[in-house]
């Protein structure tokens, strides 16, 4: 329990100390913001700071800090370190610069920001990459809560116990939230969902800390790989936890609130603060996973799936508290799924220069974006598409996008003659993580490079090719850092 409480204290201190360092490095000022200057009544709308923070938190706190953190607990309490230091020095920095660079560039989407600082080629790559990622995120955050609602209503029977019913209902809501003004649905209902989210986090934490049957393992006694399948910590844990420490998905969400800020000085609380809050949520769920189950038990329940979430809520809060907590867990992904599809619409609008004031123009983008999400979601509900495969692609895409955004932020800081190492260091780290996983992941190159054997007619993984992946990941990260430093020197020479 002590190591959990220390990590919790570090996260809170990180907001006030390192978060202030990041904010001071960027240097917010009193210039007129896009929300004030453009204010189109659809996507550019001034909202109060408390609402900006709450909407940002719910935008980014989808299934990641819950399902991802639970899956991360398979490796034991070492996941606490990644959640804590990843959030403070990588995730918070990433989210802050993603939001503030968007704010400085008229609320531009992440692909356009990347193009400004890393060039047109990277902009086009990011346009495609981010739209695909957002559709996958929207799908994951539709399928997940549909499964939870099905579990919650299983005793009711009939249509309420049908996953397809909930999935279609969620997709209809997503269409409405994607189409209409940001303050009409998202700005009004998120505070209610926020209350559910807070109750859920506090309830689970209180239930774990006060029940003598649950003991949160200490870091110093379990600082080794505890995964029951022997899956390597590097880089699988860093990819699996994703949103609970750092996530490129957040960079697609931050422009939504960058278009609604009245002052740049709100960025510390809205962007860095929301990420710290998400880190705290992830830490709580990781602690719950480590204390309530053995790794084998959690793996048998589908690790971070709906069954484990349902069971934890019931064990920590009982039936009454469990219902409230489940609503929070359901609201969490839904309030990320709707903004994922909304971000996809805005990314396409920025890409093709389509004015979004016009209803017909918004409809032209909403239909194909939601249509693609519906195909993937219904495919999963019918058993044609594996949810876990979508989640793994989403997780790797997350961290790759985060890597790119951090490099873009590093170039911005260099151009502004500011300390670019606060972004270049996590960018280098995430480059190694992303490359290493791409070699080891079974959905990536792992099918070709890992050791497999045929058992009972099926091809099964025997061992990961870490001897190749680890050095290649390090060399790749070092090469990107070298390219960045070369580019900075080249620009300095031209000046």
C-alpha positions in Angstrom: 0.0 0.0 0.0 2.9 2.4 0.8 4.2 2.3 -2.8 0.7 3.0 -4.1 0.3 6.0 -1.8 3.8 7.3 -2.7 2.9 7.1 -6.4 -0.4 8.8 -5.8 1.4 11.7 -4.0 4.0 12.0 -6.8 1.3 12.3 -9.4 -0.4 15.1 -7.4 3.0 16.9 -6.8 3.8 16.5 -10.5 0.9 18.7 -11.4 2.1 21.5 -9.2 5.8 21.2 -9.8 6.7 19.7 -13.2 3.4 20.8 -14.7 4.4 24.4 -13.9 7.8 23.9 -15.4 6.2 22.7 -18.7 3.7 25.6 -18.6 6.5 28.2 -18.0 8.6 26.7 -20.8 5.8 27.2 -23.3 5.0 30.6 -22.0 1.2 31.3 -22.3 0.2 34.9 -22.7 -2.9 37.1 -23.1 -3.3 36.9 -26.9 -6.8 36.5 -28.3 -7.7 32.8 -28.5 -9.4 31.0 -31.5 -12.6 30.6 -29.4 -12.9 34.3 -29.1 -11.5 35.3 -32.5 -13.3 32.7 -34.7 -16.3 31.7 -32.6 -18.5 29.9 -35.2 -21.0 28.5 -32.7 -20.3 24.9 -33.7 -16.7 23.9 -32.9 -15.3 27.3 -31.7 -17.3 28.1 -28.6 -16.0 29.7 -25.3 -16.6 27.5 -22.3 -15.7 28.1 -18.6 -12.4 26.5 -17.3 -14.1 24.0 -15.0 -16.1 22.7 -18.0 -13.0 22.7 -20.2 -11.1 20.5 -17.7 -14.0 18.1 -17.2 -14.7 17.7 -20.9 -11.0 17.2 -21.6 -10.7 14.6 -18.9 -13.7 12.7 -20.2 -12.5 13.0 -23.8 -9.2 11.3 -22.9 -10.2 9.0 -20.1 -11.9 6.3 -22.1 -11.3 2.6 -21.6 -7.5 3.2 -21.5 -7.0 4.1 -17.9 -9.4 1.3 -16.8 -9.0 -1.6 -19.2 -5.4 -0.7 -20.0 -4.3 -0.3 -16.4 -6.0 -3.6 -15.4 -4.2 -5.4 -18.2 -1.0 -3.6 -17.1 -1.4 -5.0 -13.6 -0.6 -8.5 -15.0 3.1 -7.4 -14.8 2.6 -6.6 -11.1 3.2 -3.3 -9.2 6.0 -2.3 -11.5 3.2 -0.9 -13.6 2.8 1.8 -10.9 6.2 3.3 -12.0 5.2 3.6 -15.6 1.8 5.1 -14.8 3.4 7.6 -12.4 6.5 8.8 -14.2 5.0 8.2 -17.7 2.1 10.5 -16.8 4.3 13.3 -15.2 7.2 13.4 -17.7 5.6 12.1 -20.9 1.8 12.0 -21.0 1.2 15.4 -19.3 3.9 17.0 -21.5 2.4 15.4 -24.6 -1.1 16.5 -23.9 -0.1 20.0 -22.9 1.8 20.7 -26.0 -0.8 19.0 -28.3 -3.4 21.4 -26.9 -1.3 24.5 -26.7 0.2 24.2 -30.2 -3.3 23.7 -31.5 -4.4 26.8 -29.7 -1.5 28.8 -31.2 -2.5 27.6 -34.7 -6.2 28.5 -34.7 -7.3 25.2 -33.2 -5.7 23.1 -35.9 -6.0 19.3 -35.7 -3.0 17.2 -34.8 -2.1 16.3 -38.4 -2.0 20.0 -39.4 0.1 20.8 -36.4 2.6 18.1 -37.3 2.8 19.4 -40.8 3.7 22.9 -39.6 6.7 21.7 -37.6 7.8 18.4 -39.3 6.9 19.2 -42.9 4.2 18.4 -45.5 5.2 14.7 -46.0 4.6 14.0 -42.3 1.4 16.0 -42.4 -0.1 13.7 -45.1 1.0 10.6 -43.2 -0.6 12.0 -40.0 -3.8 12.8 -41.8 -4.4 9.2 -42.8 -2.9 7.8 -39.6 -5.0 10.0 -37.2 -8.3 9.4 -39.0 -7.8 5.6 -39.0 -6.8 5.8 -35.3 -9.8 7.9 -34.4 -12.2 5.5 -36.1 -10.6 2.5 -34.3 -10.9 4.5 -31.0 -14.5 5.3 -31.7 -15.2 1.6 -32.4 -13.4 0.4 -29.3 -15.3 2.9 -27.2 -18.6 1.7 -28.7 -18.0 -2.0 -28.4 -16.6 -1.8 -24.8 -19.5 0.0 -23.1 -22.0 -2.0 -25.2 -20.5 -5.1 -23.5 -20.6 -3.5 -20.1 -24.3 -2.5 -20.5 -25.1 -6.0 -21.7 -23.5 -7.4 -18.5 -25.3 -4.9 -16.3 -28.7 -5.8 -17.9 -28.1 -9.6 -18.2 -30.8 -10.4 -15.6 -33.4 -8.2 -17.4 -33.3 -10.4 -20.4 -34.9 -9.6 -23.8 -33.5 -6.7 -25.9 -31.7 -5.1 -22.9 -29.5 -8.1 -22.6 -28.5 -7.9 -26.3 -25.1 -6.4 -27.1 -26.2 -5.3 -30.6 -29.0 -3.2 -29.2 -26.7 -1.2 -27.0 -24.1 -0.9 -29.7 -26.6 0.6 -32.2 -28.0 2.9 -29.5 -24.4 4.2 -28.7 -23.7 4.7 -32.4 -26.8 6.8 -32.8 -25.7 8.9 -29.9 -22.2 9.2 -31.4 -23.8 10.5 -34.6 -25.7 13.2 -32.8 -22.7 14.3 -30.7 -20.5 14.3 -33.8 -22.9 16.4 -35.8 -24.2 19.2 -33.6 -22.5 22.0 -31.8 -19.9 21.1 -29.1 -21.8 22.9 -26.4 -25.2 21.4 -27.1 -24.6 17.8 -26.0 -20.9 17.4 -25.0 -20.8 20.6 -23.0 -24.0 19.9 -21.1 -24.0 16.2 -20.2 -20.2 15.7 -19.5 -20.5 17.2 -16.0 -23.0 14.5 -15.1 -20.8 11.8 -16.5 -17.9 13.4 -14.6 -19.7 12.8 -11.3 -20.1 9.1 -12.2 -16.4 8.9 -13.1 -15.3 10.5 -9.8 -17.6 8.2 -7.8 -16.2 5.2 -9.6 -12.6 6.1 -8.9 -13.1 7.1 -5.3 -15.3 4.1 -4.6 -12.9 1.5 -6.0 -9.9 3.1 -4.2 -11.8 3.2 -0.9 -13.0 -0.4 -1.3 -9.5 -1.7 -2.0 -7.8 0.4 0.8 -10.3 -0.5 3.5 -10.8 -4.2 2.8 -8.3 -6.3 4.7 -8.7 -9.1 2.2 -7.0 -6.9 -0.5 -3.4 -6.1 -0.1 -1.7 -3.8 -2.7 1.7 -5.4 -3.3 4.8 -3.2 -2.7 7.1 -2.3 -5.5 10.3 -3.2 -3.6 9.1 -6.8 -3.1 7.8 -7.4 -6.6 10.1 -5.4 -8.9 10.2 -8.2 -11.6 8.1 -9.5 -14.4 5.0 -11.1 -12.9 3.1 -11.7 -16.1 1.7 -15.2 -16.0 2.5 -15.8 -19.6 6.0 -14.4 -19.3 5.2 -11.5 -21.8 8.2 -9.0 -21.6 7.7 -5.8 -19.7 9.6 -3.9 -22.5 7.8 -2.8 -24.5 4.4 -4.6 -24.0 3.5 -3.0 -20.7 4.2 0.5 -22.1 1.9 -0.2 -25.1 -0.8 -2.0 -23.1 -1.3 0.7 -20.4 -1.4 3.4 -23.2 -3.9 6.1 -22.0 -3.0 5.6 -18.4 0.5 7.1 -19.0 0.8 8.6 -22.5 -1.5 8.3 -25.5 -1.4 9.9 -28.9 -5.2 9.7 -29.0 -5.1 12.6 -26.5 -3.4 14.7 -29.2 -6.5 14.2 -31.4 -8.8 15.3 -28.6 -6.9 18.4 -27.2 -7.7 20.6 -30.3 -11.4 20.2 -29.3 -10.8 22.2 -26.1 -8.2 24.4 -27.7 -11.0 25.8 -29.8 -13.0 26.6 -26.6 -10.5 28.3 -24.4 -10.9 31.9 -23.4 -7.3 32.2 -22.2 -4.0 30.5 -22.9 -3.4 30.5 -19.2 -6.1 27.8 -18.8 -3.8 25.2 -20.5 -2.0 24.0 -17.4 -5.2 22.9 -15.7 -7.1 21.8 -18.8 -4.4 19.8 -20.6 -1.7 18.8 -18.1 -4.2 18.6 -15.2 -6.5 16.3 -17.1 -3.7 13.9 -17.9 -2.6 13.8 -14.2 -6.2 13.0 -13.3 -6.2 10.2 -15.8 -3.0 8.9 -14.4 -4.6 8.8 -10.9 -7.6 6.8 -12.3 -5.2 4.4 -14.0 -3.2 4.0 -10.8 -6.3 3.1 -8.8 -7.4 0.5 -11.3 -3.9 -1.0 -11.6 -3.8 -1.3 -7.8 -7.2 -3.0 -7.8 -6.0 -5.5 -10.3 -2.8 -6.3 -8.4 -4.6 -6.6 -5.0 -7.8 -8.5 -5.9 -6.5 -11.1 -8.3 -3.5 -13.2 -9.1 -2.1 -12.7 -12.6 -3.5 -16.1 -13.7 -7.0 -15.2 -12.4 -7.0 -11.8 -14.1 -5.8 -13.3 -17.3 -8.5 -15.9 -17.2 -11.1 -13.2 -16.9 -9.9 -11.5 -20.0 -7.4 -9.2 -18.2 -8.9 -5.7 -18.7 -12.2 -6.7 -20.2 -15.7 -5.9 -19.0 -16.0 -9.0 -16.8 -13.0 -7.9 -14.6 -14.4 -4.4 -14.3 -17.8 -5.6 -13.3 -16.3 -8.0 -10.7 -14.0 -5.3 -9.2 -16.9 -2.9 -8.8 -19.0 -5.5 -7.1 -16.3 -6.6 -4.7 -15.2 -3.1 -3.7 -18.6 -1.3 -3.4 -21.3 -3.9 -3.3 -24.5 -3.8 -5.4 -25.6 -0.2 -4.8 -22.2 1.4 -5.3 -21.4 -1.1 -8.1 -24.3 0.3 -10.3 -23.0 3.9 -9.9 -19.5 2.8 -10.6 -20.5 0.8 -13.7 -22.3 3.9 -15.0 -19.0 5.8 -14.5 -17.0 3.1 -16.4 -19.6 3.1 -19.2 -19.7 6.9 -19.4 -15.9 7.0 -19.6 -15.5 5.3 -23.0 -18.7 6.8 -24.4 -17.5 10.3 -23.7 -14.3 9.5 -25.6 -15.9 7.6 -28.4 -18.2 10.5 -29.3 -15.3 13.0 -29.4 -13.1 10.5 -31.3 -15.6 10.5 -34.2 -16.0 14.3 -33.8 -12.2 14.7 -34.1 -12.2 12.5 -37.2 -14.7 14.9 -38.7 -12.7 17.9 -37.9 -9.4 16.3 -39.1 -11.1 15.6 -42.5 -12.6 19.1 -42.5 -9.1 20.6 -42.0 -7.6 18.3 -44.6 -10.1 19.1 -47.3 -10.8 22.7 -46.2 -14.6 22.0 -45.7 -16.4 24.7 -43.8 -18.2 23.1 -40.8 -20.8 25.8 -40.2 -23.0 24.3 -42.9 -25.2 21.4 -41.9 -24.8 19.6 -45.2 -21.0 19.8 -45.1 -21.0 18.2 -41.6 -23.3 15.5 -42.8 -21.0 14.7 -45.7 -18.3 13.8 -43.2 -20.3 12.3 -40.4 -21.9 9.6 -42.5 -18.7 7.9 -43.8 -16.9 8.3 -40.5 -19.7 6.8 -38.4 -20.4 4.3 -41.2 -16.9 2.9 -40.9 -17.2 2.7 -37.1 -20.5 0.9 -37.4 -19.1 -1.7 -39.7 -16.2 -2.5 -37.3 -18.5 -2.4 -34.2 -21.2 -4.6 -35.7 -18.5 -7.0 -37.0 -17.3 -7.4 -33.5 -20.8 -7.9 -32.1 -21.4 -10.6 -34.7 -18.1 -12.3 -33.8 -16.5 -11.5 -37.1 -13.9 -9.1 -35.7 -11.9 -9.7 -32.6 -12.1 -6.8 -30.1 -8.7 -7.6 -28.6 -7.1 -7.3 -32.0 -8.6 -3.9 -32.6 -7.4 -2.9 -29.1 -3.9 -4.0 -29.8 -3.7 -2.0 -33.1 -5.2 0.9 -31.2 -2.6 0.7 -28.5 0.4 0.6 -30.8 -1.1 3.4 -33.0 -1.6 5.4 -29.8 2.1 5.3 -28.8 3.3 5.9 -32.3 1.2 9.0 -32.7 2.4 10.2 -29.3 6.0 9.8 -30.5 5.4 11.9 -33.6 3.6 14.7 -31.6 6.4 14.9 -29.1 8.9 15.3 -32.0 6.8 18.0 -33.5 6.7 19.8 -30.1 10.4 19.5 -29.8 10.9 21.2 -33.1 8.5 24.0 -32.0 10.5 24.5 -28.8 13.8 24.6 -30.8 12.4 27.2 -33.1 11.2 29.3 -30.2 14.7 28.9 -28.6 13.3 27.1 -25.6 14.2 24.0 -23.7 13.3 21.3 -26.2 14.7 18.4 -24.1 11.5 18.3 -22.0 9.8 16.9 -25.1 12.8 15.3 -27.0 13.6 12.9 -24.1 10.1 11.4 -23.9 10.0 11.4 -27.7 13.1 9.4 -27.9 11.8 7.0 -25.2 8.5 6.5 -27.0 10.3 6.0 -30.3 12.1 3.0 -28.7 8.9 1.7 -27.3 7.0 1.9 -30.5 9.7 0.3 -32.7 10.4 -2.5 -30.2 6.7 -3.4 -30.0 6.3 -3.3 -33.8 9.0 -6.0 -34.0 7.6 -8.1 -31.1 3.8 -7.7 -31.5 2.1 -10.7 -33.0 -0.2 -8.3 -35.0 2.8 -6.6 -36.4 6.2 -8.3 -37.3 6.0 -10.8 -34.5 4.3 -13.3 -36.7 7.4 -13.4 -38.8 10.2 -12.8 -36.4 9.1 -14.5 -33.1 9.6 -18.2 -32.5 6.5 -20.3 -33.2 5.7 -24.0 -33.1 2.7 -26.0 -34.5 0.8 -27.5 -31.6 -2.3 -29.7 -32.3 -2.4 -28.2 -35.8 -2.3 -24.6 -34.6 0.7 -22.2 -34.9 1.5 -20.9 -31.4 4.0 -18.4 -30.0 6.9 -20.0 -28.1 9.3 -17.1 -27.5 9.6 -13.4 -28.4 12.6 -12.4 -30.5 13.9 -9.8 -27.9 17.5 -10.3 -29.0 16.6 -8.6 -32.3 13.9 -6.2 -31.1 15.6 -4.6 -28.1 18.8 -3.4 -30.0 16.8 -2.4 -33.1 14.4 -0.3 -30.9 17.3 1.5 -29.3 19.1 2.1 -32.6 15.8 3.4 -34.1 15.3 5.8 -31.2 18.9 7.0 -31.3 18.6 7.6 -35.1 15.5 9.7 -34.7 17.2 11.8 -32.0 20.2 12.2 -34.3 18.0 13.3 -37.2 16.3 15.8 -34.9 19.5 17.2 -33.7 20.9 17.4 -37.2 17.8 19.3 -38.3 18.2 21.8 -35.5 21.8 22.4 -36.4 20.9 22.8 -40.0 18.3 25.4 -39.2 20.7 27.2 -36.9 23.3 27.3 -39.7 20.8 28.8 -42.1 19.8 31.4 -39.6 
